[in-house]
């Protein structure tokens, strides 16, 4: 996949990542509450035989799920941070072009009104701006 297409996918996924972030935060909170309600483990009640689960397996699985959710949340936040930092390096007009088109998904006449430009100018500018954004996002060094 080329760098411009990859940058486009990053921008398109930003709204999804924001929604997922909220869901993961809620899930983490639920798991943490679940951990607070864990009862003590009685090893005297431990089943015999090698095919049975150990009494602490449920606790370990809950901790594993919590760690997995926290790692996923950290990774998502890192991706979102990269997008925001790269967008913030752009001038306001260029940032608005990418935000309105890719993140907000505006694809009609209202887009050109918000940006105060023609459709032709918009698409011409967008091609240049997405290239500039991709270079910043991925830290590509370009020789002019």
C-alpha positions as CSV (number, residue, x, y, z in Angstrom):
1,X,0.0,0.0,0.0
2,X,1.4,3.4,-0.9
3,X,2.0,6.1,1.7
4,X,-0.9,8.4,0.5
5,X,-3.4,5.6,0.6
6,X,-2.2,4.6,4.0
7,X,-2.5,8.2,5.3
8,X,-6.0,8.3,3.9
9,X,-7.0,5.1,5.8
10,X,-5.5,6.6,9.0
11,X,-7.8,9.7,8.6
12,X,-10.8,7.7,7.7
13,X,-10.3,5.5,10.8
14,X,-10.0,8.4,13.2
15,X,-13.8,8.6,13.9
16,X,-14.0,4.9,14.4
17,X,-11.0,5.0,16.8
18,X,-12.7,7.7,18.9
19,X,-15.8,5.6,19.3
20,X,-13.7,2.5,20.1
21,X,-11.7,4.5,22.7
22,X,-14.9,5.2,24.6
23,X,-16.1,1.6,24.4
24,X,-12.7,0.3,25.6
25,X,-12.7,2.7,28.5
26,X,-16.1,1.4,29.6
27,X,-15.0,-2.2,29.1
28,X,-11.9,-1.5,31.2
29,X,-14.0,0.0,33.9
30,X,-16.3,-3.0,33.9
31,X,-13.4,-5.4,34.2
32,X,-11.8,-3.4,37.0
33,X,-15.2,-3.5,38.9
34,X,-15.3,-7.2,38.3
35,X,-11.9,-7.6,39.9
36,X,-13.0,-5.7,42.9
37,X,-15.8,-8.2,43.4
38,X,-13.6,-11.3,43.2
39,X,-14.0,-13.6,46.2
40,X,-11.2,-15.2,47.9
41,X,-9.9,-18.5,46.4
42,X,-10.3,-21.6,48.6
43,X,-7.6,-24.0,47.6
44,X,-9.0,-26.7,49.9
45,X,-12.0,-26.9,47.5
46,X,-9.6,-27.4,44.6
47,X,-10.8,-30.1,42.2
48,X,-8.6,-33.2,41.7
49,X,-7.5,-34.4,38.3
50,X,-5.5,-32.8,35.6
51,X,-8.4,-31.8,33.3
52,X,-10.0,-29.4,35.7
53,X,-9.5,-25.6,35.8
54,X,-7.6,-24.3,38.8
55,X,-9.6,-22.1,41.1
56,X,-7.5,-19.0,40.2
57,X,-7.9,-19.4,36.4
58,X,-11.0,-17.1,36.4
59,X,-9.0,-14.4,38.2
60,X,-6.0,-14.8,35.9
61,X,-8.2,-14.7,32.8
62,X,-9.9,-11.5,34.1
63,X,-6.5,-9.9,34.6
64,X,-5.4,-11.0,31.2
65,X,-8.5,-9.5,29.6
66,X,-7.9,-6.2,31.4
67,X,-4.2,-6.1,30.3
68,X,-5.3,-6.9,26.7
69,X,-7.9,-4.0,26.7
70,X,-5.4,-1.6,28.2
71,X,-2.8,-2.4,25.6
72,X,-5.3,-2.0,22.8
73,X,-6.4,1.3,24.2
74,X,-2.8,2.5,24.5
75,X,-2.2,1.5,20.9
76,X,-5.3,3.3,19.6
77,X,-4.5,6.4,21.5
78,X,-1.0,6.4,20.0
79,X,-2.4,6.2,16.5
80,X,-4.9,9.0,17.3
81,X,-2.1,11.1,18.7
82,X,0.0,10.7,15.6
83,X,-3.0,11.8,13.4
84,X,-3.7,14.9,15.6
85,X,0.0,15.9,15.8
86,X,0.3,15.7,12.0
87,X,-2.9,17.6,11.4
88,X,-1.9,20.3,13.8
89,X,1.3,20.9,11.8
90,X,-0.8,21.9,8.8
91,X,-2.2,25.4,8.3
92,X,-5.9,25.8,9.3
93,X,-7.2,25.6,5.7
94,X,-5.3,22.4,4.9
95,X,-6.3,20.9,8.3
96,X,-10.0,21.7,7.6
97,X,-9.8,20.1,4.1
98,X,-8.6,16.8,5.6
99,X,-10.8,17.0,8.7
100,X,-14.1,17.8,6.8
101,X,-13.5,15.3,4.0
102,X,-11.9,12.3,5.7
103,X,-12.9,12.5,9.4
104,X,-16.3,14.2,9.3
105,X,-17.1,12.5,6.0
106,X,-18.6,15.6,4.4
107,X,-18.9,15.0,0.6
108,X,-21.5,17.5,-0.6
109,X,-21.8,21.2,-1.6
110,X,-21.6,22.3,2.1
111,X,-18.0,21.3,2.1
112,X,-17.1,23.8,-0.5
113,X,-19.1,26.5,1.3
114,X,-17.4,25.8,4.6
115,X,-14.0,26.1,2.9
116,X,-15.0,29.0,0.7
117,X,-13.7,27.4,-2.5
118,X,-14.9,25.7,-5.7
119,X,-15.2,22.0,-6.1
120,X,-12.3,22.0,-8.6
121,X,-10.0,23.9,-6.2
122,X,-11.0,21.6,-3.4
123,X,-9.9,18.5,-5.2
124,X,-6.8,20.1,-6.5
125,X,-5.8,21.2,-3.0
126,X,-6.8,17.9,-1.4
127,X,-4.4,16.0,-3.5
128,X,-1.5,18.2,-2.5
129,X,-2.6,18.4,1.2
130,X,-3.0,14.6,1.7
131,X,0.5,14.1,0.2
132,X,1.9,16.7,2.7
133,X,0.0,15.1,5.6
134,X,1.3,11.6,4.7
135,X,4.9,12.8,4.6
136,X,4.5,14.3,8.0
137,X,2.6,11.4,9.5
138,X,5.1,8.8,8.5
139,X,8.2,11.0,8.8
140,X,9.2,10.6,5.2
141,X,12.2,12.7,4.2
142,X,11.6,14.1,0.7
143,X,14.2,15.7,-1.6
144,X,12.8,18.6,-3.6
